[in-house]
Amino acid sequence: MNKVKLAFLLALVALASAFVYFDVAQFLTLDYLKSEQHSFNSAVVENPALSALIFFVIYVVVTGASLPGAAIMTLAGGAIFGFWWGLLLVSFASTIGATLAMLAARFLLRESVSRRFSSHIKRIDDGVEKEGAFYLFTLRLVPIFPFFVINLLMGLTKLSVPVFFVVSQIGMLAGTIVYVNAGTQLAKVESLSDVLSPGLLFSFILLGLFPLISKKLVDFFRSRKVLKKWDRPDTFDRDVIVIGAGSGGLVASLIAATVKAKVTLIEKNKMGGDCLNTGCVPSKALIRSAKLVSDMKRGANFGLGEMHAEFKFEDVMERVQRVIRQIEPHDSVERFESLGVDVEIGEAEILSPYTIRINGKVLNTRNIIIATGAEPFIPAIEGIEQIHYLTSDNVWELRKQPERLVVLGGGPIGTELTQTFNRLGSNVVQVEKAPTIMTREDPEISEMVAAKLREEGVTILNGCTATKVEVVAGEKFLICEGESNERIPFDELLVAVGRKANISGYGLENLDVSITERGTIEVDEYLRTNYPNIYAVGDVAGPYQFTHTASHMAWFATVNALFGTFKKFKVDYSVVAWSTFCSPEVARVGINETEARIAEIEYEVTRYDVSELDRAIADEEAQGVVKVLTVPGKDKILGVTIVADHAGDLIAEYVLAMKYGLGLNKILGTIHIYPTLAEMNKFAASEWRKNHKPEWALNMAERYHTWRRGTAVQPGVESVS
Ligand SMILES: Cc1cc2nc3c(=O)[nH]c(=O)nc-3n(C[C@H](O)[C@H](O)[C@H](O)COP(=O)(O)OP(=O)(O)OC[C@H]3O[C@@H](n4cnc5c(N)ncnc54)[C@H](O)[C@@H]3O)c2cc1C
């Protein structure tokens, strides 16, 4: 730091120290203002110019040095100088002070911060270049952040000083008016009855409503800004167009039709999207067949002797298609049209926030809901393009069973398919670059699944990154590097390393719809994109990529699109559950231990071992755990992981409990049918209760019983006679 900077910094520190040392804050209170109001008013009458100058300078120093007290001084401006003079003085003093604070931050910090966080600052600078003035304006208008923070932050950007000054002056004006006006009313309070005067009440109501009104104003300005370059039709042919007939789009269009809105649903491929055609439904159908094969292999455990499933792989894969066909009518064009949805089959292209082209026609609409889903992500692996690799999109077309299958990816999809193909008789190697599979779960849970897969004959290679596919004399190999260098021969390679949102090729680029760093469409808490009438739901927006979260989001987006003028609803992710349908299943709601530690949330763990459960023993499924995280000393549930047969169904009880704030005591006090797997939920609650039993009350009870029996009190000593 050079000498000038150091001197400047020291001066600021001295000023702040003096502020604290002389307890200047005591003069910046409402009480002080009231007690000295008469002397202030007399000073203004005697020498108005000097009083105004002193007030102005103090205001500039307080805001310029980012000292606390600006709000009370604004009230004082109104109380001492009246509305118009107070407004004039505060408006300019606050802007000058803010500009000085911004310049001070720029002078002291920008260089060093830019050096350390160059990429971040570059991104902010790019944003500021594009939208800086507007952002500053909205920050000024909606006082979510204290103004001194905004001043300091803007100092780190390269927003020009004149723009900062003018935008601050205009942006802060509304707030200044409200506060100065409240100050003028405060000045009139002489007695208790004045407190209830209409003027004062109105000013306080204005103070309270100001953040709300300013937020509405910002919404309005933001909408106008983004929509102004597009021609808005005078009338609309429909209320909403939904793009994509997967889990999100189907539910969105159904809700719209149910509330009598005019809705068009556009699908370019198959109705039902990924879930029905290439995701949940086929995978669960295949998992079921594979489970039966696995159960038959364990026939001896059931007292049935050696058993062996005779089957043709192609028949199993045909059954998967039959299941899809059986469910298809639920999502069909006919069904949706009968429910009042106009369905168009073809590729949608967004032309403007109000128009969409489909099959050469241009449809107009008041709102758009994007539900275009995601697709398998294919990593850059040298040579992968020379083979026909499998993904969750095309694996369902297989009719010849791969003898040697490599599954790339240890996430839920990779793990489900690894176990399934292995159970159906393929030799499966699962490759995962992380140290464990199922990295989202606690290590002990991932290890339980991995142990089960290994026990069934899967080879899992952790810490192994696939770098190359080689084809030598017709034989295919996957080269992996990491903890061990591997050259794995295979017949088929299934790539399941994650899914990327479908965000290109249908017009988002032309509209400049904002995209997150994760490559999903950016949405706010109401699921709006940066266009107020364009919403996004499901995999294309995230953060979760499940069927049930897509349909959950669809409700919020549709209701906000259709009725947001009256009331908007924030999407609620407070209790989200999911399951991986391997055997045993792994289901979760809320946080796990790993997440609790990262978020520094205090927790207590209660475990119930599923191998103890009567029904699980009877079913030959006695494996797994119920792991419950609670607030220390309380039965409030923070999260639950269940590893067990049917865990995906069993977790529902905990989902309900968390959603409605029911604790473990309530679960313990609920009758569960014997013998069921659901009892494991109650037994986990019972474990928690045992760990929290009131020792003092039990001691008292023991004494009471002993006294009733007429024997001596000897806690802990059993009487045999
Ligand atoms: C193998 C696998 C197993 C899974 N298992 C489960 C599970 O057990 N449970 C679970 O909850 N989730 C599961 N999922 C995830 C689930 O399938 C997705 O989260 C869900 O389908 C997302 O729904 P969506 O509406 O966002 O998108 P999708 O279902 O993908 O639908 C998007 C639709 O948009 C269409 N579309 C795209 N662009 C356009 C355009 N320009 N014009 C017209 N139409 C367009 C597409 O053709 C597609 O039909 C699984 C996924 C996979 C791959």
The ligand as an ORCA input file, in Angstrom:
! r2SCAN-3c Opt
* xyz 0 1
  C     -32.566    -42.990    -16.426
  C     -33.306    -41.959    -15.642
  C     -34.002    -42.333    -14.525
  C     -34.705    -41.392    -13.783
  N     -35.379    -41.796    -12.689
  C     -36.078    -40.892    -11.958
  C     -36.823    -41.306    -10.844
  O     -36.851    -42.481    -10.507
  N     -37.517    -40.375    -10.156
  C     -37.497    -39.062    -10.520
  O     -38.135    -38.241     -9.862
  N     -36.787    -38.631    -11.581
  C     -36.083    -39.514    -12.317
  N     -35.397    -39.100    -13.416
  C     -35.400    -37.682    -13.760
  C     -36.682    -37.268    -14.482
  O     -36.857    -38.073    -15.611
  C     -36.591    -35.811    -14.876
  O     -36.261    -35.046    -13.757
  C     -37.905    -35.311    -15.446
  O     -38.241    -36.036    -16.591
  C     -37.781    -33.838    -15.794
  O     -38.965    -33.399    -16.377
  P     -38.959    -32.105    -17.313
  O     -40.380    -31.783    -17.592
  O     -38.114    -31.054    -16.749
  O     -38.221    -32.549    -18.653
  P     -38.463    -33.764    -19.631
  O     -39.231    -34.858    -19.035
  O     -37.124    -34.078    -20.183
  O     -39.359    -33.134    -20.772
  C     -38.860    -32.142    -21.647
  C     -39.622    -32.250    -22.953
  O     -39.401    -31.071    -23.713
  C     -39.359    -31.410    -25.071
  N     -38.724    -30.310    -25.792
  C     -37.447    -29.866    -25.646
  N     -37.248    -28.805    -26.466
  C     -38.400    -28.598    -27.126
  C     -38.810    -27.668    -28.115
  N     -37.995    -26.735    -28.568
  N     -40.060    -27.730    -28.577
  C     -40.922    -28.676    -28.125
  N     -40.580    -29.579    -27.200
  C     -39.334    -29.539    -26.693
  C     -38.590    -32.717    -25.058
  O     -38.809    -33.463    -26.230
  C     -39.133    -33.416    -23.807
  O     -40.210    -34.240    -24.134
  C     -34.702    -40.031    -14.191
  C     -34.013    -39.651    -15.336
  C     -33.331    -40.586    -16.060
  C     -32.610    -40.162    -17.287
*
